[in-house]
Amino acid sequence: MTLASLRETVYETLMALPENDLVRGTSGNVSGREGDRVVIKPSGVDYDELSPENLVVVNMNGEVVEGDLKPSVDTGAHLHIYRENEELGGIIHTHSTYATAFAAAGRELPVYVTELADTFGESIPVSDYVPPGTEAIGEEFAKHTGEGKFQGLLMKNHGLFAAGKEPGDALKAALHIEHSAKISSIAEDLGTPEEIPDEEAQRLNQEYLEGYGQE
């Protein structure tokens, strides 16, 4: 993928965040990686003012190589995650309501629904508290997640970081986590939901990754 194509992809993914009620105001960010270049949202810019052209390109040391705006305050966290897992090509950070509620409660997201089992095969972990806008976020992500097409971590008292092989996969991960968190919250209000057993969650995930869709 060229940098121009990656700019378009990251921009389209950014536009999906407010459209899907995953962010408010200027919060949240998206990045995409191609080789040793990362395209990322500029800091504090309203979504209505974004364009593919005003996204920022940094190298793996965080130095701006294209763009006149400052990159996201979470750039260091994104770069740390990329350095720890070379298979990842897209990262999203959101403050979506239900996922952030679990993060604020310091709770992992249980596998109550097959949607979460299909996509992840396990619960979504919650991190220790670390200050926002620091590389420690990336360290927590690397510590709590492993391999897989879709990855996610609830940042305690903060929000959600999700990653995938490309920005679209990271978006899909974020959407599934938020939807599952909403269902889980309602289910716990209604009664005492039972978690899907680990082996079954892993089986559903393997089946989903191998057989779902047209690829």
URNOR-V188618 format. One line per field, one symbol per residue. phi: phi as a letter, one per 40 degrees, with the letter a starting at -180 (. if undefined). burial: 1 if it has 16 or more other C-alpha atoms within 10 Angstrom, else 0. Layout:
phi=???
burial=???
This chain:
phi=.cccccdccccccdcccccbgcabfbcgabbabbgbbbcacccgccccccadcccbbbcccgccbahbbccdccddcdccccccacccbabbbbbddccccccccgbcccccbcdccdcbgacccbcccbccgbcdccccccccbbchcbbaaccdgbibbbaacadcccccccccccccccccccccccibcbccddccccccccccccbcgbc
burial=00100111111111001100011000111111100011111111101000110111111100010000111111111111110000011111111111111111011111111111111111111110110000111111110100001111111111111111111111111111111111011000000010010000110111010000000
